[in-house]
Amino acid sequence: MSKRLLILVAILLSVVNINAQTAQRIEVPSSVEKWITTTFARGKTPPFSFIYDGIHSQQFIRRWQHSLQKQESTEGVIEYVATYQDRATGLKVDCHVKGFQEFSAVEWVLNFTNTGSANTPQITKVNALDYSALTTNMGDFNVLHSLGSNHDRADFRPLMTTITNTQPLSMSPMHGRSSDTSAFPFFNVITPDNNGVLVAIGWTGTWFADVSAPKIKCVNISAGMKRMDLHLYPGEAIRTPLVSMLFWQGEDFMTGNNMFRRFILAHHTRRPTDELGSYSPINGGLDWGDPAPCNEYGCLTEEFAVGLIKRYKMFGLKPESIWLDAGWYEGAGGPNGSWWNSVGSWYADKERFPRGLKPLSDAAHSIGARLLVWFEPERVFDGSRLAKEHPEWLLKVGPGNNLLDLGNKEALEWVCKHIGDFIEENGIDTYRQDFNMPIDPYWLTFDEPGRIGMKEIRHIEGLYAFWDYLIERFPNIMIDNCASGGRRIDLETTSRSIPLWRTDYNYGEVNGYQCHTYGLNFFLPLHGTGTYGTGSYSLRSSMSSATGLNWESTTQRVTIAEMQHALKEIMSLRPYYLEDYYPLTGLQDHTPDTVWLAYQLNRPSDDTGIVMAFRRKDNQQPEIEVKLRGLLPDATYEVTNVDSGEVVTIVGAELMQSLKLKLDKPYSSLLLKYTKCK
């Protein structure tokens, strides 16, 4: 067959929506290691694909030189490297695979390397995941997925989409940030025979995922980097997005989601080992925000900050971390400064912090807390110190913001050493990285001809290298991941960081906070926001596994007793967010003020749990009926209404059949705690 005819065949195959490369019955594998060695065996078409020199890999990958080597593994993890190499051009594809038997999960990342002496042909349409799931029963395929963050009440809203042969689902984020606005890189594919696969993507750029049902009893799942059309120079290598599949079985799709939440905690969560560390911290703000025309922390001084930290101890409040946000650096100080226009000058403002930030970390440590400090190294504003000293490191597409090119080796080395040294000299415990601009225009503008996607790849690789450098240099460091509030959440960032400020939605608007907790909890156990009030409705609306205390401790808007009571409730409720989650009011649109919103947090570890419910201000129903999940049907549970003190004893089967939640007044909350009787 001629090369021209092969290219035509590849084009036709992409048009008619053929099955993915690997077709398997979707079920929980009895042995994850056997799944890996079978799926990536010699002579098998692997569950990834790409087009090389115009030809789909399905046409040639089984003829390439192949090896499958088991690697040294860690506890609970099985690791292999499957290698596929083209003898003619020298292109080598290494697939680094991990298996997790306890969670019936597999994940992998691809590395493309040019081992030849000339440029490779074009590599395009790389599907890091290309997989067909087969079922035994007739019926619909459904996908549970979510919106991303867009500083909106609907941020992270869960959606259930039915897939048919004429209605596929395509997902991709906006603006080059992995959870920006339109999509979230975690989704659950639910089959008609009570099996499913939860898919997660690790790529802090523009990923894509497509789910289609080209024929009866079959669903195709593909995912990867959205824009890639490039060749590799001799000796050059790139990586692709990380993809993960967790297989589950059960009548309730939350079986898969809860298993994934446990998987995230077990294998994609960093835990600081020092005695001050917590991977879901309570963060104390420094009297959040300064009066106009000051902004953020632009008018904060060393003396005032230390005084506020001492105030926490004086009031009997003990946050686990003290939070210093934007505005502490050169150019941001005083009523005429601007935190926004000064990024790129990563030196403490000498007028306000003549001894740097070390006095703040010393004060935080003296009360048993860590110090969290905000940075935004990738965004470099015109006129900042970095913009003046190293313009050659910046990608510029217009006035104002520039992008520090983390694909530039010298720029990457500088940001690692400069920020690393600053962290060490100032005793900083938690590194907070923000990123407040669309990034894809910079990548697209500066890609070389024939190398579309290379700037994105190198920048993302550089971002991971920077964070990994900090983690290696400071084993106890925590990384807080913020990008205009929660727009860079994916499997790679969750492995290194936690989003302590998950959305820049209207600060303190608590009905929105309820929605965000409700949606994010489907997939992630660790995320945070701030609490501004101490009343039950406001405080519970802001509850999550991590919480920022944004109370104004220098005014009379809140009393010491109210703050103490609120912190006590936060501490008592936080552990429940780390185990199983069940949405009790379904997948309806929870953004209106006319609805109830309720969820359950169940702790199989000690057979306890809570029910959190909110009746919005315009709701006309004083009572709703819900069904609890995850309980032992034959066990008896003691259920306590925390507010009224009322205690009742109910059998688990009854709670899972019907539980009435009642609130006489709109704009009120209900908190139930239950425990299995001995």
C-alpha positions as CSV (number, residue, x, y, z in Angstrom):
1,M,0.0,0.0,0.0
2,S,1.4,3.4,-0.9
3,K,2.1,6.1,1.7
4,R,-0.5,8.4,0.1
5,L,-3.2,5.6,0.4
6,L,-2.2,5.0,4.0
7,I,-2.7,8.7,4.8
8,L,-6.1,8.6,3.1
9,V,-7.1,5.5,5.2
10,A,-6.0,7.3,8.4
11,I,-8.1,10.4,7.6
12,L,-11.2,8.3,6.8
13,L,-10.8,6.4,10.1
14,S,-10.7,9.6,12.1
15,V,-13.9,10.8,10.3
16,V,-16.0,7.7,10.8
17,N,-15.4,7.6,14.6
18,I,-13.8,4.1,14.8
19,N,-13.5,2.2,18.1
20,A,-10.6,3.3,20.3
21,Q,-7.4,1.3,20.3
22,T,-8.0,-1.0,23.2
23,A,-11.5,-2.6,23.6
24,Q,-12.1,-4.4,26.9
25,R,-15.1,-5.3,29.0
26,I,-15.4,-2.7,31.6
27,E,-15.1,-4.4,35.0
28,V,-13.1,-4.3,38.2
29,P,-9.9,-6.3,37.3
30,S,-9.1,-9.1,39.7
31,S,-5.4,-8.3,39.3
32,V,-4.2,-4.8,38.3
33,E,-0.8,-6.2,37.5
34,K,-2.3,-8.7,35.1
35,W,-4.3,-5.9,33.5
36,I,-1.1,-4.0,32.9
37,T,0.9,-6.9,31.5
38,T,-2.0,-8.0,29.3
39,T,-3.0,-4.5,28.0
40,F,0.6,-3.5,27.3
41,A,1.9,-6.8,26.0
42,R,3.8,-7.4,22.8
43,G,1.5,-7.6,19.9
44,K,-1.3,-5.7,21.6
45,T,-2.5,-2.3,20.6
46,P,-2.0,-0.2,23.7
47,P,-4.7,2.2,25.2
48,F,-3.1,5.3,23.7
49,S,-2.7,6.5,20.1
50,F,-1.2,9.2,18.0
51,I,-0.7,10.1,14.3
52,Y,2.9,9.9,13.0
53,D,3.8,11.3,9.7
54,G,0.1,11.3,8.8
55,I,-0.5,7.6,9.7
56,H,-2.6,6.5,12.7
57,S,-0.6,4.5,15.3
58,Q,-3.1,1.7,15.1
59,Q,-1.6,0.9,11.7
60,F,2.0,0.4,12.9
61,I,2.4,0.3,16.7
62,R,2.4,-3.5,16.9
63,R,5.3,-3.7,14.5
64,W,7.5,-1.4,16.5
65,Q,10.2,-2.7,18.7
66,H,8.6,-3.5,22.1
67,S,9.6,-4.2,25.6
68,L,7.7,-4.3,29.0
69,Q,9.9,-3.9,32.0
70,K,8.8,-4.1,35.7
71,Q,10.3,-1.4,37.8
72,E,11.1,-1.2,41.5
73,S,7.8,-0.5,43.2
74,T,6.7,1.1,46.4
75,E,4.1,-0.2,48.8
76,G,0.7,-0.5,47.2
77,V,2.0,0.5,43.8
78,I,3.1,-1.7,40.8
79,E,5.2,0.0,38.2
80,Y,6.1,-0.9,34.6
81,V,7.6,0.8,31.6
82,A,6.2,-0.3,28.2
83,T,8.5,0.9,25.3
84,Y,7.6,1.2,21.6
85,Q,10.3,2.2,19.2
86,D,10.4,2.9,15.5
87,R,13.6,1.5,14.0
88,A,13.3,3.7,10.9
89,T,13.1,7.2,12.5
90,G,14.3,6.5,16.0
91,L,11.1,7.8,17.7
92,K,10.7,6.0,21.1
93,V,7.5,6.1,23.2
94,D,7.9,5.1,26.8
95,C,4.7,4.5,28.7
96,H,5.3,4.7,32.5
97,V,2.4,2.7,34.0
98,K,1.4,2.4,37.7
99,G,-1.1,0.1,39.2
100,F,-2.9,0.3,42.5
101,Q,-4.5,-3.0,43.4
102,E,-6.3,-1.7,46.5
103,F,-8.2,0.8,44.4
104,S,-8.5,-1.1,41.1
105,A,-6.7,1.8,39.4
106,V,-4.1,2.3,36.7
107,E,-2.4,5.4,35.4
108,W,0.3,6.3,33.0
109,V,2.2,9.1,31.3
110,L,3.9,8.9,27.9
111,N,7.3,10.2,27.0
112,F,8.2,10.7,23.3
113,T,12.0,10.8,22.6
114,N,13.8,11.2,19.3
115,T,16.8,8.8,19.5
116,G,17.6,9.4,15.8
117,S,20.0,11.8,14.1
118,A,17.4,13.8,12.2
119,N,14.1,15.6,13.0
120,T,11.2,13.2,13.5
121,P,8.1,13.4,11.2
122,Q,5.1,15.3,12.6
123,I,3.5,13.9,15.7
124,T,-0.2,14.9,16.0
125,K,-3.5,14.0,17.7
126,V,-1.9,12.3,20.7
127,N,-4.5,10.6,22.8
128,A,-2.7,9.7,26.0
129,L,-5.8,7.7,26.7
130,D,-7.6,5.9,23.9
131,Y,-9.9,3.2,25.3
132,S,-13.1,1.4,24.4
133,A,-15.3,0.0,27.3
134,L,-17.6,-2.9,26.4
135,T,-20.7,-3.8,28.5
136,T,-23.0,-6.8,28.6
137,N,-26.3,-5.0,29.1
138,M,-28.3,-2.7,26.8
139,G,-28.9,0.8,28.0
140,D,-27.5,4.3,28.4
141,F,-24.0,5.3,29.1
142,N,-23.9,8.4,31.4
143,V,-21.0,10.6,32.4
144,L,-20.9,12.5,35.7
145,H,-18.7,15.5,35.1
146,S,-18.4,19.1,36.3
147,L,-17.9,22.7,35.3
148,G,-14.6,24.4,36.2
149,S,-14.1,27.6,38.1
150,N,-15.2,31.0,36.8
151,H,-15.8,33.1,40.0
152,D,-19.5,32.1,39.6
153,R,-22.1,30.5,41.9
154,A,-22.2,27.6,39.5
155,D,-18.4,26.9,39.8
156,F,-17.8,23.1,39.9
157,R,-21.5,22.4,39.3
158,P,-21.9,18.6,38.8
159,L,-23.6,17.5,35.5
160,M,-24.9,14.1,34.3
161,T,-24.8,13.7,30.5
162,T,-26.2,10.7,28.6
163,I,-24.0,9.6,25.7
164,T,-25.5,8.2,22.5
165,N,-24.2,7.4,19.1
166,T,-25.3,10.8,17.9
167,Q,-24.5,12.8,21.1
168,P,-20.9,12.5,22.3
169,L,-19.5,14.6,25.1
170,S,-16.4,16.8,24.6
171,M,-14.7,18.5,27.5
172,S,-11.9,21.0,27.6
173,P,-11.0,24.0,29.8
174,M,-10.5,27.6,28.7
175,H,-7.5,29.9,28.6
176,G,-4.8,27.3,29.2
177,R,-5.7,26.6,32.8
178,S,-6.8,23.0,33.6
179,S,-10.0,23.7,35.5
180,D,-10.9,27.1,34.0
181,T,-14.7,27.7,33.4
182,S,-15.9,25.0,31.1
183,A,-14.6,21.7,32.3
184,F,-13.0,19.8,35.2
185,P,-10.4,17.0,34.6
186,F,-12.2,14.4,36.6
187,F,-15.3,12.4,35.4
188,N,-17.1,9.2,36.0
189,V,-18.3,7.0,33.0
190,I,-21.3,5.0,34.2
191,T,-22.4,1.9,32.2
192,P,-25.8,0.3,32.1
193,D,-24.6,-2.8,34.0
194,N,-23.5,-1.2,37.2
195,N,-19.9,-0.9,36.3
196,G,-17.9,2.2,35.6
197,V,-14.6,3.9,35.3
198,L,-13.6,7.1,36.9
199,V,-11.1,9.0,34.7
200,A,-8.7,11.7,35.9
201,I,-6.3,13.8,33.8
202,G,-3.1,15.4,35.1
203,W,-2.2,18.3,32.8
204,T,-2.0,21.9,34.0
205,G,-2.7,23.3,30.6
206,T,-5.3,22.7,27.8
207,W,-6.4,19.1,28.0
208,F,-9.3,17.5,26.2
209,A,-11.5,14.5,26.9
210,D,-14.1,12.9,24.5
211,V,-16.6,10.3,25.4
212,S,-18.7,8.7,22.7
213,A,-20.9,5.6,22.1
214,P,-20.3,4.6,18.5
215,K,-22.3,1.4,18.8
216,I,-24.5,-0.6,21.2
217,K,-22.8,-1.8,24.3
218,C,-19.6,0.2,23.7
219,V,-18.3,3.6,24.9
220,N,-15.1,5.2,23.7
221,I,-13.0,7.4,26.0
222,S,-10.1,9.5,24.8
223,A,-8.1,12.2,26.4
224,G,-4.9,14.2,26.0
225,M,-3.4,17.5,25.2
226,K,-5.7,19.5,22.9
227,R,-3.1,21.2,20.6
228,M,-0.1,19.2,19.5
229,D,1.3,19.2,16.0
230,L,5.1,19.0,16.2
231,H,8.3,17.3,15.4
232,L,11.2,16.5,17.7
233,Y,14.8,17.5,17.2
234,P,17.5,14.8,17.6
235,G,17.8,13.9,21.3
236,E,14.7,15.9,22.2
237,A,12.0,14.4,24.5
238,I,8.5,15.5,25.7
239,R,5.9,14.2,28.0
240,T,2.1,14.0,27.7
241,P,-0.7,14.4,30.2
242,L,-1.0,11.9,33.0
243,V,-4.2,9.8,32.7
244,S,-5.8,7.6,35.4
245,M,-8.6,5.1,35.3
246,L,-10.2,3.7,38.4
247,F,-12.6,0.8,37.9
248,W,-15.6,0.3,40.1
249,Q,-18.8,-1.7,40.4
250,G,-22.1,-1.0,42.2
251,E,-25.6,0.3,41.9
252,D,-24.6,3.7,43.2
253,F,-22.2,5.7,41.1
254,M,-20.9,7.3,44.3
255,T,-19.2,4.0,44.9
256,G,-16.7,5.0,42.3
257,N,-16.5,8.6,43.3
258,N,-15.8,7.7,47.0
259,M,-13.2,5.1,46.0
260,F,-11.5,7.9,44.0
261,R,-11.6,10.3,46.9
262,R,-9.8,7.7,49.0
263,F,-7.4,7.0,46.1
264,I,-6.5,10.8,46.0
265,L,-5.8,10.8,49.7
266,A,-3.7,7.6,49.5
267,H,-1.6,8.3,46.4
268,H,-2.1,11.9,45.2
269,T,-1.8,13.9,48.5
270,R,1.3,15.3,50.1
271,R,1.5,15.2,53.8
272,P,4.0,17.5,55.6
273,T,5.8,15.5,58.3
274,D,6.6,18.3,60.8
275,E,4.5,18.7,63.9
276,L,2.9,21.9,62.6
277,G,1.8,20.2,59.4
278,S,-1.8,19.5,58.3
279,Y,-2.8,18.7,54.7
280,S,-6.2,20.3,55.4
281,P,-5.3,23.3,57.5
282,I,-7.3,26.0,59.4
283,N,-5.7,29.2,58.1
284,G,-5.8,32.5,60.0
285,G,-6.0,35.6,57.9
286,L,-4.2,38.9,58.9
287,D,-7.4,41.0,59.2
288,W,-8.1,40.3,55.5
289,G,-7.8,43.2,53.2
290,D,-6.8,46.8,53.9
291,P,-9.0,49.9,53.7
292,A,-9.3,51.8,50.5
293,P,-7.3,52.9,48.6
294,C,-5.0,50.3,50.0
295,N,-5.6,46.8,48.5
296,E,-5.0,43.3,49.7
297,Y,-2.1,43.5,52.2
298,G,-0.5,46.6,50.6
299,C,-0.6,48.6,53.9
300,L,0.3,45.8,56.2
301,T,3.4,46.3,58.3
302,E,5.7,44.0,60.3
303,E,4.4,45.4,63.6
304,F,0.8,45.2,62.7
305,A,1.1,41.6,61.3
306,V,3.0,40.4,64.4
307,G,0.4,42.0,66.6
308,L,-2.5,40.3,64.8
309,I,-0.7,36.9,65.1
310,K,-0.3,37.5,68.9
311,R,-4.0,38.4,68.9
312,Y,-5.0,34.9,67.9
313,K,-3.2,33.5,70.9
314,M,-4.6,36.2,73.2
315,F,-8.1,35.3,72.1
316,G,-7.7,31.6,72.5
317,L,-7.8,30.9,68.8
318,K,-5.1,28.6,67.3
319,P,-5.0,28.5,63.5
320,E,-2.7,25.9,62.0
321,S,-1.4,28.5,59.5
322,I,-1.1,32.3,59.3
323,W,-2.0,33.5,55.8
324,L,-0.1,36.4,54.2
325,D,-1.6,37.1,50.8
326,A,-0.6,39.5,48.0
327,G,0.9,42.9,48.6
328,W,4.0,42.3,50.8
329,Y,6.6,42.9,48.0
330,E,8.3,45.9,46.4
331,G,6.0,48.3,44.6
332,A,2.8,47.1,46.3
333,G,3.1,49.1,49.5
334,G,1.1,52.1,50.7
335,P,-2.1,53.7,49.5
336,N,-0.6,54.3,46.0
337,G,0.8,50.8,45.6
338,S,-0.8,47.9,43.7
339,W,-0.4,44.2,44.4
340,W,-1.5,43.6,40.8
341,N,1.0,45.8,39.0
342,S,4.0,44.8,41.1
343,V,4.3,41.1,40.4
344,G,7.9,40.3,39.3
345,S,9.6,42.1,42.2
346,W,9.9,39.2,44.7
347,Y,11.6,41.1,47.4
348,A,10.0,42.2,50.7
349,D,9.0,45.8,50.8
350,K,11.9,47.3,52.9
351,E,9.8,50.2,54.3
352,R,7.1,48.0,55.8
353,F,9.2,44.8,56.3
354,P,12.7,46.1,57.0
355,R,13.8,42.7,58.4
356,G,12.0,40.7,55.7
357,L,9.2,38.3,56.6
358,K,11.2,36.4,59.2
359,P,9.6,38.2,62.1
360,L,6.2,37.1,60.8
361,S,7.3,33.4,60.6
362,D,8.9,33.6,64.0
363,A,5.6,35.0,65.5
364,A,3.6,32.3,63.7
365,H,5.9,29.6,65.0
366,S,5.7,31.0,68.5
367,I,1.9,30.2,68.6
368,G,2.4,26.8,67.0
369,A,1.3,27.8,63.4
370,R,2.9,27.8,60.0
371,L,3.4,30.9,57.8
372,L,1.7,30.9,54.4
373,V,3.0,33.5,51.8
374,W,1.5,34.4,48.4
375,F,3.5,34.5,45.2
376,E,2.7,34.7,41.5
377,P,6.0,34.0,39.7
378,E,4.7,33.2,36.3
379,R,3.0,36.6,35.8
380,V,5.5,39.4,35.4
381,F,4.2,43.0,35.1
382,D,5.9,45.7,33.0
383,G,8.3,47.8,35.1
384,S,8.8,45.1,37.8
385,R,12.4,44.2,38.8
386,L,12.3,40.9,36.9
387,A,10.9,42.6,33.8
388,K,13.8,45.1,33.8
389,E,16.6,42.7,34.7
390,H,15.7,39.8,32.5
391,P,13.3,40.7,29.6
392,E,14.8,37.8,27.6
393,W,13.0,35.4,29.9
394,L,9.6,36.8,29.2
395,L,7.0,36.1,26.6
396,K,5.1,39.3,25.7
397,V,1.9,39.7,23.7
398,G,0.9,43.1,24.7
399,P,1.3,45.8,27.5
400,G,1.0,44.9,31.1
401,N,1.3,41.2,31.8
402,N,4.2,39.1,30.6
403,L,4.7,35.3,31.0
404,L,7.9,34.1,32.7
405,D,8.8,31.3,30.3
406,L,9.4,28.2,32.5
407,G,10.5,26.4,29.4
408,N,13.6,28.6,29.4
409,K,16.3,26.8,31.4
410,E,17.8,29.9,32.8
411,A,14.5,31.3,33.9
412,L,13.5,28.0,35.6
413,E,16.8,27.9,37.4
414,W,16.4,31.5,38.6
415,V,12.8,31.0,39.9
416,C,13.8,27.8,41.7
417,K,16.8,29.3,43.5
418,H,15.4,32.8,44.1
419,I,12.1,31.7,45.6
420,G,13.7,28.7,47.3
421,D,16.3,31.0,49.0
422,F,13.5,33.5,49.9
423,I,11.5,30.7,51.5
424,E,14.5,29.5,53.5
425,E,15.7,33.0,54.6
426,N,12.2,34.0,55.8
427,G,11.1,30.7,57.4
428,I,8.1,30.2,55.2
429,D,6.2,27.0,55.6
430,T,3.5,27.1,53.0
431,Y,4.1,28.4,49.5
432,R,1.0,29.8,47.9
433,Q,1.2,30.1,44.1
434,D,-1.4,32.2,42.2
435,F,-1.8,32.7,38.5
436,N,-4.1,35.4,37.3
437,M,-4.1,35.5,33.5
438,P,-5.0,33.4,30.5
439,I,-1.8,31.6,29.4
440,D,-2.6,30.1,26.0
441,P,-2.2,33.3,23.9
442,Y,1.5,33.3,25.0
443,W,2.0,29.7,24.0
444,L,0.3,30.0,20.7
445,T,2.1,33.2,19.8
446,F,5.6,31.9,20.5
447,D,5.3,28.3,19.1
448,E,7.8,27.8,16.2
449,P,6.4,26.8,12.8
450,G,5.8,23.0,12.8
451,R,6.0,22.9,16.6
452,I,2.5,23.6,17.8
453,G,2.2,22.7,21.5
454,M,5.9,22.8,22.4
455,K,5.7,26.1,24.4
456,E,2.8,24.6,26.5
457,I,4.6,21.4,27.0
458,R,7.9,23.0,28.1
459,H,6.1,25.5,30.4
460,I,4.0,22.7,32.2
461,E,7.1,20.6,32.5
462,G,8.9,23.6,34.0
463,L,6.0,24.2,36.5
464,Y,6.2,20.6,37.7
465,A,10.0,20.8,38.0
466,F,9.8,24.0,40.0
467,W,7.3,22.6,42.5
468,D,9.2,19.3,42.7
469,Y,12.4,21.4,43.4
470,L,10.6,23.1,46.4
471,I,9.3,19.7,47.7
472,E,12.8,18.2,47.5
473,R,14.5,21.2,49.1
474,F,11.8,21.6,51.8
475,P,10.3,18.2,52.6
476,N,7.8,19.7,55.0
477,I,6.6,22.5,52.7
478,M,3.0,22.7,51.7
479,I,2.0,24.2,48.3
480,D,-1.3,26.0,48.0
481,N,-2.5,26.0,44.4
482,C,-4.5,29.1,43.3
483,A,-5.1,30.4,39.8
484,S,-7.7,33.2,40.0
485,G,-9.2,30.8,42.5
486,G,-9.3,27.1,41.6
487,R,-8.6,27.2,37.9
488,R,-5.6,24.9,37.9
489,I,-6.9,21.8,39.7
490,D,-5.9,18.5,38.0
491,L,-4.3,15.2,39.0
492,E,-0.8,16.6,38.7
493,T,-1.5,19.6,40.9
494,T,-3.5,17.6,43.5
495,S,-0.4,15.4,43.8
496,R,1.7,18.3,44.9
497,S,-0.7,20.9,46.3
498,I,-4.1,21.7,47.8
499,P,-6.4,24.5,46.5
500,L,-7.0,26.4,49.8
501,W,-8.9,29.1,47.9
502,R,-11.0,27.2,45.4
503,T,-12.8,30.1,43.6
504,D,-12.6,33.9,43.4
505,Y,-16.4,34.0,43.6
506,N,-18.0,36.9,45.5
507,Y,-16.1,36.7,48.9
508,G,-18.5,35.7,51.7
509,E,-21.6,35.0,49.5
510,V,-22.3,31.8,51.3
511,N,-25.0,30.3,49.1
512,G,-22.4,30.1,46.4
513,Y,-20.0,28.5,48.9
514,Q,-22.5,25.8,49.5
515,C,-22.7,25.0,45.8
516,H,-18.9,24.9,45.5
517,T,-18.6,22.4,48.4
518,Y,-21.4,20.3,47.0
519,G,-19.8,20.0,43.6
520,L,-16.1,19.7,44.4
521,N,-16.8,17.0,47.0
522,F,-17.9,14.6,44.2
523,F,-14.2,14.1,43.3
524,L,-11.9,15.8,45.7
525,P,-11.7,15.5,49.5
526,L,-9.2,18.4,50.0
527,H,-10.1,22.0,49.1
528,G,-10.8,25.2,51.0
529,T,-12.4,28.6,51.1
530,G,-12.8,31.4,53.7
531,T,-15.4,32.0,56.4
532,Y,-16.4,35.5,57.1
533,G,-19.3,35.0,59.6
534,T,-19.7,33.1,62.8
535,G,-23.4,32.4,62.6
536,S,-24.5,28.8,61.9
537,Y,-25.8,29.4,58.4
538,S,-22.7,31.3,57.3
539,L,-20.2,29.2,59.0
540,R,-21.6,25.8,57.8
541,S,-21.9,27.2,54.3
542,S,-18.2,27.8,54.3
543,M,-17.2,24.4,55.7
544,S,-14.8,22.2,53.9
545,S,-11.8,20.2,54.6
546,A,-9.7,23.4,54.8
547,T,-11.0,26.8,56.0
548,G,-9.6,30.3,56.1
549,L,-10.6,32.4,59.2
550,N,-11.4,35.8,57.7
551,W,-12.8,37.4,60.8
552,E,-12.0,41.0,61.5
553,S,-10.5,40.7,64.9
554,T,-9.9,44.5,65.2
555,T,-13.6,45.4,65.0
556,Q,-16.7,44.8,67.1
557,R,-18.6,43.0,64.2
558,V,-17.8,39.7,65.9
559,T,-17.0,38.7,69.5
560,I,-14.2,36.6,70.9
561,A,-16.8,34.1,72.2
562,E,-18.4,33.8,68.8
563,M,-15.0,33.2,67.1
564,Q,-14.1,30.6,69.7
565,H,-17.4,28.7,69.2
566,A,-17.1,28.9,65.4
567,L,-13.5,27.5,65.5
568,K,-14.6,24.7,67.8
569,E,-17.3,23.7,65.3
570,I,-14.9,23.9,62.4
571,M,-12.5,21.6,64.1
572,S,-15.2,19.1,65.1
573,L,-16.6,18.9,61.5
574,R,-13.4,18.9,59.5
575,P,-12.6,15.1,59.8
576,Y,-15.9,14.2,58.2
577,Y,-14.9,15.8,54.9
578,L,-12.0,13.3,54.5
579,E,-14.0,10.1,54.0
580,D,-17.2,9.3,52.0
581,Y,-19.5,11.9,50.5
582,Y,-23.1,11.6,49.4
583,P,-25.1,14.4,47.7
584,L,-28.6,14.2,49.2
585,T,-30.4,16.7,47.0
586,G,-29.3,15.2,43.7
587,L,-27.9,16.8,40.6
588,Q,-30.4,19.6,40.3
589,D,-29.2,23.2,39.7
590,H,-28.5,24.4,43.2
591,T,-27.7,28.0,42.3
592,P,-31.2,29.5,42.9
593,D,-32.2,30.9,46.3
594,T,-35.4,28.8,46.1
595,V,-33.8,25.4,46.8
596,W,-32.7,23.2,49.6
597,L,-29.2,21.9,49.5
598,A,-28.2,18.9,51.6
599,Y,-25.3,16.4,51.7
600,Q,-24.0,13.6,53.9
601,L,-20.5,12.8,55.0
602,N,-20.1,9.2,56.2
603,R,-17.1,7.9,58.1
604,P,-16.8,4.1,57.7
605,S,-13.7,4.2,59.8
606,D,-15.8,4.7,63.0
607,D,-19.4,4.3,61.8
608,T,-20.3,8.0,62.3
609,G,-21.3,10.8,60.0
610,I,-23.1,14.1,59.6
611,V,-25.9,15.5,57.5
612,M,-25.5,19.2,56.5
613,A,-28.6,20.9,55.1
614,F,-29.6,24.5,54.1
615,R,-32.9,26.0,53.4
616,R,-32.4,29.0,51.2
617,K,-34.1,32.4,51.8
618,D,-36.7,32.1,49.1
619,N,-37.6,28.4,49.6
620,Q,-41.2,27.7,50.5
621,Q,-40.7,24.1,51.7
622,P,-40.2,23.7,55.5
623,E,-39.4,20.0,55.0
624,I,-37.8,17.7,52.5
625,E,-37.2,13.9,52.4
626,V,-33.8,12.4,51.7
627,K,-32.2,8.9,51.8
628,L,-28.9,8.4,53.6
629,R,-26.4,6.1,52.0
630,G,-23.4,4.0,53.1
631,L,-24.9,2.8,56.3
632,L,-25.3,-0.7,57.7
633,P,-28.9,-1.7,57.2
634,D,-29.2,-3.8,60.3
635,A,-27.3,-1.5,62.6
636,T,-29.0,1.0,64.9
637,Y,-27.9,4.7,64.8
638,E,-28.2,7.5,67.3
639,V,-29.0,10.7,65.4
640,T,-28.5,14.0,67.2
641,N,-29.8,17.4,66.0
642,V,-26.8,19.6,67.0
643,D,-28.9,22.8,67.3
644,S,-31.9,21.5,69.2
645,G,-30.2,18.7,71.1
646,E,-32.9,16.3,70.1
647,V,-31.7,12.6,70.0
648,V,-33.5,9.8,68.2
649,T,-32.5,6.2,67.5
650,I,-33.2,4.8,64.0
651,V,-32.3,1.6,62.2
652,G,-29.9,2.0,59.3
653,A,-32.4,0.5,56.8
654,E,-34.9,3.2,57.7
655,L,-32.5,6.0,57.4
656,M,-31.6,4.8,53.9
657,Q,-35.3,4.6,53.0
658,S,-36.4,7.9,54.3
659,L,-35.2,10.8,56.5
660,K,-37.2,14.0,56.9
661,L,-35.2,17.2,57.2
662,K,-37.2,20.1,58.7
663,L,-36.4,23.8,59.0
664,D,-39.2,26.1,60.0
665,K,-37.5,29.3,58.8
666,P,-35.9,30.1,55.4
667,Y,-32.2,31.0,55.4
668,S,-31.4,28.5,58.1
669,S,-29.2,25.4,58.4
670,L,-29.5,21.9,59.9
671,L,-26.7,19.8,61.2
672,L,-27.3,16.2,62.2
673,K,-24.7,13.9,63.7
674,Y,-25.1,10.1,63.8
675,T,-23.2,7.3,65.3
676,K,-23.7,3.5,65.3
677,C,-24.9,2.2,68.6
678,K,-22.6,-0.4,70.2
